[in-house]
Amino acid sequence: MGVRKLFPVFCIVFFGYLSMPGVFAQEKQGANWFFAGRVHLDFNVPKPVVTNFSFIKVDSLATGIAGAAAISDKNGDPLFFTSGGKIATREKINGVYQPMANGKFFSGKVPDLLYSEMIVQSPGDSNLYYLFFTKFERAISTSVDLYQLQVDMRLNNGYGDVVPNSLQLVRKKVSPYNLTAFLHHNNRDTWVSAANSVPGAGVSDTIFNYLVTPTGILPPVKTKVTTPFSSSRMKASPNSEMFVVVAYKLIAGQRVQHLELYDFNRTTGVPTLRFSFPTPSLDYQLFSFAFSPDNSKLYAGSSGHTGLPKIATVYQYDLAAGNTAQVQQSQNIVYNSTNFSGVYDMQLAINGKLYLYTEPAFLAQINCPDFYGPACNIQVNTVDLNGKTEGYSLPTLNQTIFRNAGKLQAQATRQTICEGDTVQLSAYGAGADHFKWKLANGLIPSSDTLVNPIVNPTETTTYMVIGSSTCRTDTAYVKVTVLPKPKPLSISGPLQVHTYAEKQVYSVKDPVPGNKFDWQISGGTIEKGQGSSSIEVNWGAAGAGSITVTESNAAGCKWGSTSLEVEISGEPDLIIYNIITPNNDGKNDAFVIENLKWYPQNELRIFNRWGMEVYQSKNYRNNWKAEKVSSGIYYYLFITQGKTWKGWVEVVK
């Protein structure tokens, strides 16, 4: 379509592990939007904060590269984003985001084009992400093709990098813009949807749905569509049960653009046409779309052919109006301007509002997208982008992650904390601009109107917040579990040991089952038991020894430590065994004096019953095996450190 010589580009992000209708909780993976190496929007507060950033400057009008796919963690902190065919980490050096070492996936040479990007979290590995993208790169292909690569957040010291050799061609000859994603019915896997490109026709007639599973990407489910698609954007609904696209029908030999809504079977991956009707204007064609958070309203933005007067229009349709004719008749014009050439992109945000891209300097917003007609409350020029952005495209995230954006959300950075810790709460969604937290344990009065208060509960507490806007007032709750400190630690075990004492047992008195105990030893070594409530210690030379233990639980709570001082001195008594059976069976084969190593300077003499010496050794090492004597009773004399031991030993052969 002729969109004033622009090359609209969009980037879509989708995350696994989502619950569907009936479960209100969602997280903040869509909290950060990055525009083509220039502008960052932070939606962690009710009014998004706009900042400029540095990574890679992109001239979208020359190369067609625009926008950036981005992903944040569940608490709304950025993980990585793409811009200019490269992937940036969250690491900044001198204010500049650093690229992944292996993160270049597009050359960016004119007239090459990078059209669409989409990030999908692996259902089986929360640290692994798939990046899907469509591109035309003359050096390697004559068509627009779909690729994927993988990013592992464990690489590059936790900043993430592209998995070596993971770049793969998924399908050749695809539509540049018909790329979207749906959550599978199991609420774990993700369908990635792309449409083909019919050579020479400029349309798509087949959808390929690839299922991303814990074991990888499955072969596609192939579906022939009722009417060929145009080159408009294709947008999925937040509940993953519908998508919208523009199709062409031949009427009296002329292509007539139709708005088409498909139902999507989340189990099989098969779409079914629900309705199709002509678009409002032949000249100003529909290009961008968005659904309301409750999936009941559809918004469609128009753009005109090159040379036409500037007109940008947003139409609203009530999908609950009834049959095809009734939905078509429900059409409202909620925005119309002669200052801009088109509405090039629109999408939901985590705050429950809908944002529109009509010009590079500002975004418009629809404050109450669930509402019909003027009650949807559209405002223009509400987000100042600090100058000109590039690409005529939003850094799009897949709208499925905003499935409950119309409801107020409350969450904590950690659901379970240790006694004495603080934790940050946050509230967002439902279009709320103002928040009121009910005072509760650990929440001080001066923080009760903050969107992200920090609390210090002393016991498990459920916090309630009321969010209000021009649309509605809603209530949300978040529970913070506080793990209490256990009683003070106490260690049992010998306080005085001889030098080089082995396997001395030390234990925590009345340990809490399941807790972990970290032991630190001075003057000896741990033989076994580290991490448990009881250890065996081998002590060293004479001196002062000590044992310190710290307790922690499965949630990582570490409590106070306790220590025990141990005196290491003296030697153990000698133990002399009085029988040997030297038959080389490994049992009692030699005359053994236990603890001999404490008495290295010694002399041993063995006599028979007539007083004749049969063996003599200085510095004896437990090695007499009665080699030259017969069975009988013998007598020993052992001398060391000025002391003498006398006794008898029986030899049995």
MOURCOR-V399946 format. One line per field, one symbol per residue. ss: DSSP state (H for helix, E for strand, - for the rest). psi: psi as a letter, one per 30 degrees, with the letter a starting at -180 (. if undefined). burial: b if it has 16 or more other ideal C-beta (glycine too) atoms within 10 Angstrom, else e. A space follows every 50 residues. Layout:
ss = ???
psi = ???
burial = ???
//
This chain:
ss = ---------EEEEE-----------------EEEE---EEEE------EE EE-E-----HHHH------EEE-----EEEEEE--EEEEEEEE--EEEEE EEEE--------EEEEEEEEE------EEEEEEEEE--------EEEEEE EE---HHH--EE-----EEEE--EEEEEEEEEE------EEEEEEE---- ---EEEEEEEEEE--EE---EEEEEEEEE-----EE-----EEEEEEEEE E--EEEEEEEEEEE------EEEEEEEE-----EEEEEEEE-----EEEE EEEE-------EEEEEEE-----HHHHHH--EEEEEE----E--EEEE-- ---EEEE----EEEEE------HHHH-EEEEEEE--------------HH HH------EEEE---EEE----EEEEEE-----EEEE-------HHH--- ---EE-----EEEEEEEE----EEEEEEEEEEE-------EE---EE--- ---EEEEE-------EEEEEEE-EEEEE--E--EEEEEE---EEEEEEEE EE-----EEEEEEEEEEE------EE--EE------------EE-HHH-- -EEEEEE-----EEEEEE-------------EEEEEEEEE--EEEEEEEE E--
psi = ljhhglikklkkkkkahklakfjfklahfgfkkkjhgekkkjgflejkkk lklkdkkkjefeffklakklklafggkkellkkgglkklfkkjhgkkklk eggkgkegkkhlkjeklkkkkkffjffkkkjkkkljjefflglklklklk kjfflhhffllkkkgfkkkeklilkefikalkklfggelkkkkllljjkf fglkgkkjjkkjlffaklllkkkklekklagllkklleggfllklklkkj jhgkkkkkkkkkkkjfefgklkkelklklfkeejlkellklleggfkkkk klkllkfllkkkkkkkkjfgfbaeeeeefgkkjfkkkgflfljflklllf fglkkkjflfflklkjeifflkbfffikklhfjjghakllfhklikkkff fhfgffkkkklkfkfklkkfllkkllkllggkfkkjkkklkfjlefgfgk filklikflkkkkkkkklafelklklkkkjkkjlkllklkkklkfkllkg klhkkklkkhlkkflkkjkkkkgalkelfkfafklkkjlblkakllkkkk klaffgkkallllkkkkjlalllkjkkgkkiighggjhfljkjkgfffif jlkkkkkafggkkfkkkkhkhhgkghegllkaklkljkkkhglkkkalkk kj.
burial = bebeebbbbbbbbbbbebebeeebebbbbbbbbbbbbbbbbebbebebeb eebebbebebeebbbbbbbbbbbebbebbbbbbbbbbbbbbeeeeebbbb ebbebbebeeebbbbbbbbbbbbeeeebbbbbbbbbbeeeeeebbbbbbb bbbebbeebbbbeeeeeeebbeebbbbbbbbbbbbeeebbbbbbbbbeee eebbbbbbbbbbbeeebeebbebebebbbbbbbbbbbbbbbbbbbbbbee eeeeeebbbbbbebbbeebebeeebbbebbeeebbbbbbbbbbbbbbbbb bbbbeeeeeebbbbbbbbbebeeeeebbebbbebbebeebbbbbbbbbbb bbbbbbbbbbebbbbbbbbbbbeeebbbeeebbebeeebbbbbbbbbbbb bbbbbbbbbbbbbbebbbeeeebebbbbbbbbbebebeeeebbeeeeeeb bebebebeeebebebbbbbebbebebebebebbeebeebebebeeebbbb beebebbbeebeeebbbebebebbebeebeeebebebebbeeeebebebe bebeeebebeeeebebebeeeeebebeeebbbeeeeeeeebebeebebbe ebebbbbeeeeeeebeeeebeeebbbeebeeeebebebbbeeeeeeeebe bee
//
